[in-house]
Amino acid sequence: MGNAKIVEEQITMTREGFEKLKSELVRLRSEGRMEIGRQLEEARGFGDLSENAEYHAAKEAQAKMESRILWLEAQLGKAKVIDAKDLDTSRVTLGTTVEMVDLENQKAFVYTIVGSEESDPAQLRISSASPVGQALMGAEVGNEVLVRAPKGVRKLKITRISIPFSLSWPLPHGFYRTFRNTTQKLREFPSRSPPRLRHKTGSRHSGCGIDLENIGISIRRKP
């Protein structure tokens, strides 16, 4: 019973989503509280607090911020962070990126499925609890799913499921520089099989062994 309750209370989220909430919590605890304290101190200088609009506004902002801090602490405390090695790209799950085509107008879409608190449609990150997310969860490449939208039912066909680059693995120091330089070279690389990226740390070399296709990165080579 106790274990079941713990599992029920867990909130599954991506590493990126977890770090975003964590950063916000750190910011509110430090900069946020300092700013509110400054506003309260300044408002006290205006005199009678009972009729001090600035003071009451600062107190209201303080209450909202403290409520947000408590919420963030609760979310992070219950968080179960997705491990990329546990993701199964044979079907749509939380944390995967899905490429699909609208069979009516042939428009292509790419979405990453995330938890409710990470949802950001503008960044193509949709909640698994949204209508589209619910329709996609558990589906496989080649499956056609029906999504109820405000303008009617849409029929989408899944063309690819991959792991977002940010979830792929803990990256070694200096990797981004190596990756950027290598992708620049690949634009001129004529072979059909790209070389394995290598990462150099001091006098040692460690192979990153990156599967560019699996993490959703396409590099077009000149013919």
C-alpha positions as CSV (number, residue, x, y, z in Angstrom):
1,M,0.0,0.0,0.0
2,G,2.8,2.4,1.0
3,N,4.8,1.7,-2.2
4,A,1.7,2.1,-4.4
5,K,1.1,5.5,-2.9
6,I,4.7,6.6,-3.5
7,V,4.5,5.5,-7.2
8,E,1.1,7.2,-7.6
9,E,2.5,10.5,-6.3
10,Q,5.6,10.5,-8.6
11,I,5.6,12.9,-11.5
12,T,7.5,11.7,-14.6
13,M,9.4,14.5,-16.4
14,T,12.3,14.9,-18.8
15,R,15.8,15.9,-17.6
16,E,15.4,19.2,-19.4
17,G,12.0,19.9,-17.7
18,F,13.5,19.0,-14.3
19,E,16.4,21.3,-14.7
20,K,14.1,24.1,-15.8
21,L,12.0,23.9,-12.7
22,K,15.1,23.5,-10.5
23,S,16.6,26.7,-12.0
24,E,13.4,28.6,-11.4
25,L,13.3,27.5,-7.8
26,V,16.9,28.6,-7.2
27,R,16.2,31.9,-8.9
28,L,13.0,32.6,-6.8
29,R,14.7,31.6,-3.6
30,S,17.6,34.0,-4.2
31,E,16.9,36.8,-6.6
32,G,13.1,36.7,-6.2
33,R,13.1,37.0,-2.5
34,M,15.8,39.7,-2.5
35,E,13.7,41.8,-5.0
36,I,10.5,41.4,-3.0
37,G,12.4,42.4,0.2
38,R,13.7,45.5,-1.6
39,Q,10.2,46.4,-2.8
40,L,8.8,46.0,0.7
41,E,11.5,48.1,2.3
42,E,11.0,50.8,-0.3
43,A,7.2,50.7,0.2
44,R,7.6,51.1,4.0
45,G,9.3,54.4,3.4
46,F,6.0,55.8,1.9
47,G,4.4,56.0,5.3
48,D,1.2,54.6,6.7
49,L,1.0,50.9,5.6
50,S,-2.8,50.6,6.0
51,E,-3.2,52.9,2.9
52,N,0.0,52.1,1.2
53,A,-0.8,50.6,-2.3
54,E,2.8,49.9,-3.1
55,Y,3.2,47.9,0.2
56,H,0.1,45.8,-0.4
57,A,1.1,45.1,-4.0
58,A,4.5,43.9,-2.8
59,K,2.9,41.7,-0.1
60,E,0.6,40.2,-2.7
61,A,3.6,39.5,-5.1
62,Q,5.4,38.0,-2.1
63,A,2.5,35.6,-1.4
64,K,2.3,34.5,-5.0
65,M,6.0,33.9,-5.2
66,E,6.1,31.9,-2.0
67,S,3.2,29.8,-3.2
68,R,5.1,29.2,-6.5
69,I,8.2,28.2,-4.5
70,L,6.2,25.6,-2.4
71,W,4.7,24.2,-5.6
72,L,8.1,23.9,-7.3
73,E,9.5,22.2,-4.2
74,A,6.6,19.7,-4.3
75,Q,7.0,19.0,-8.0
76,L,10.8,18.4,-7.8
77,G,10.4,16.3,-4.7
78,K,8.0,14.0,-6.5
79,A,9.9,14.0,-9.8
80,K,10.9,10.9,-11.6
81,V,13.4,11.9,-14.2
82,I,13.4,10.0,-17.5
83,D,16.6,8.2,-18.3
84,A,17.4,8.2,-22.0
85,K,18.7,4.6,-21.9
86,D,15.2,3.5,-20.8
87,L,13.4,5.1,-23.6
88,D,11.9,2.8,-26.2
89,T,11.7,4.3,-29.7
90,S,9.6,1.4,-31.0
91,R,6.6,3.3,-29.7
92,V,5.6,6.8,-28.5
93,T,6.4,7.3,-24.8
94,L,7.0,10.3,-22.6
95,G,10.3,11.9,-23.7
96,T,10.3,10.8,-27.3
97,T,10.2,13.0,-30.4
98,V,7.5,12.1,-32.9
99,E,7.4,12.9,-36.6
100,M,4.0,12.6,-38.3
101,V,2.1,13.7,-41.4
102,D,-1.5,15.0,-41.5
103,L,-3.1,12.6,-44.1
104,E,-5.6,15.2,-45.2
105,N,-3.3,18.1,-46.1
106,Q,0.1,16.2,-46.1
107,K,1.6,18.7,-43.7
108,A,4.4,17.3,-41.5
109,F,4.7,17.9,-37.8
110,V,7.3,17.1,-35.1
111,Y,6.5,17.1,-31.4
112,T,8.3,16.0,-28.3
113,I,6.0,14.4,-25.7
114,V,6.6,15.8,-22.2
115,G,4.9,16.0,-18.9
116,S,2.1,18.5,-18.3
117,E,4.3,21.0,-16.5
118,E,6.9,21.0,-19.3
119,S,4.4,21.6,-22.1
120,D,5.4,24.4,-24.4
121,P,3.6,24.2,-27.8
122,A,5.6,27.2,-29.2
123,Q,8.7,25.0,-28.7
124,L,7.0,21.9,-30.1
125,R,6.8,20.3,-26.7
126,I,3.3,18.9,-26.0
127,S,1.9,17.3,-22.9
128,S,1.1,13.6,-22.9
129,A,-2.2,14.6,-21.4
130,S,-3.2,16.8,-24.4
131,P,-5.5,15.5,-27.1
132,V,-2.6,15.0,-29.5
133,G,-0.4,13.5,-26.8
134,Q,-3.1,11.1,-25.7
135,A,-3.7,9.9,-29.2
136,L,0.0,9.4,-29.9
137,M,1.0,7.6,-26.6
138,G,1.8,4.0,-27.3
139,A,1.6,4.3,-31.1
140,E,4.3,2.9,-33.4
141,V,5.8,4.0,-36.7
142,G,3.3,3.5,-39.5
143,N,0.3,3.7,-37.2
144,E,-2.5,6.2,-38.1
145,V,-4.1,8.0,-35.2
146,L,-7.2,10.1,-34.9
147,V,-7.0,13.4,-33.0
148,R,-10.0,15.4,-32.0
149,A,-9.3,19.1,-32.6
150,P,-11.4,22.3,-32.4
151,K,-11.7,22.2,-36.2
152,G,-12.6,18.6,-36.4
153,V,-10.9,15.2,-36.3
154,R,-7.4,15.0,-37.8
155,K,-5.9,11.8,-39.0
156,L,-2.1,11.6,-38.4
157,K,0.4,9.0,-39.6
158,I,3.5,8.5,-37.5
159,T,6.6,8.4,-39.7
160,R,9.4,8.4,-37.1
161,I,10.1,8.1,-33.4
162,S,13.4,9.3,-31.9
163,I,15.2,10.4,-28.8
164,P,15.6,14.2,-28.4
165,F,19.2,15.3,-28.6
166,S,19.0,16.8,-25.1
167,L,18.1,13.4,-23.6
168,S,20.5,11.2,-25.4
169,W,23.3,11.0,-22.8
170,P,25.4,12.9,-20.3
171,L,27.7,14.7,-22.7
172,P,31.5,14.9,-22.0
173,H,33.2,18.2,-21.4
174,G,33.9,20.1,-24.7
175,F,31.5,17.9,-26.6
176,Y,29.4,20.7,-28.1
177,R,32.5,22.3,-29.6
178,T,33.6,19.0,-31.1
179,F,30.1,18.3,-32.4
180,R,29.8,21.8,-34.0
181,N,33.2,21.4,-35.7
182,T,32.4,17.9,-37.0
183,T,29.0,18.8,-38.4
184,Q,30.6,21.6,-40.3
185,K,33.1,19.2,-41.8
186,L,30.2,16.7,-42.7
187,R,28.6,19.3,-45.0
188,E,31.6,18.7,-47.3
189,F,31.9,14.9,-46.6
190,P,31.1,12.9,-49.8
191,S,30.8,9.4,-48.3
192,R,27.4,7.8,-47.5
193,S,28.7,6.7,-44.1
194,P,29.7,9.6,-41.8
195,P,32.7,9.1,-39.5
196,R,32.2,8.5,-35.8
197,L,32.6,11.7,-33.8
198,R,35.6,11.7,-31.5
199,H,36.0,13.7,-28.3
200,K,39.5,14.5,-27.0
201,T,40.1,15.1,-23.4
202,G,43.8,15.9,-22.5
203,S,45.9,13.1,-24.0
204,R,43.1,10.6,-24.1
205,H,40.4,10.1,-26.8
206,S,36.9,8.9,-26.0
207,G,34.6,7.8,-28.9
208,C,31.2,9.4,-28.5
209,G,29.8,6.9,-31.1
210,I,26.8,9.2,-32.0
211,D,24.0,7.8,-34.1
212,L,23.0,11.0,-35.8
213,E,19.8,9.5,-37.3
214,N,18.5,8.1,-34.0
215,I,18.7,11.4,-32.1
216,G,16.8,13.3,-34.8
217,I,19.6,15.2,-36.5
218,S,19.7,15.2,-40.3
219,I,22.8,16.4,-42.2
220,R,22.6,16.8,-45.9
221,R,25.8,16.2,-47.8
222,K,26.6,17.7,-51.1
223,P,26.3,15.3,-54.1
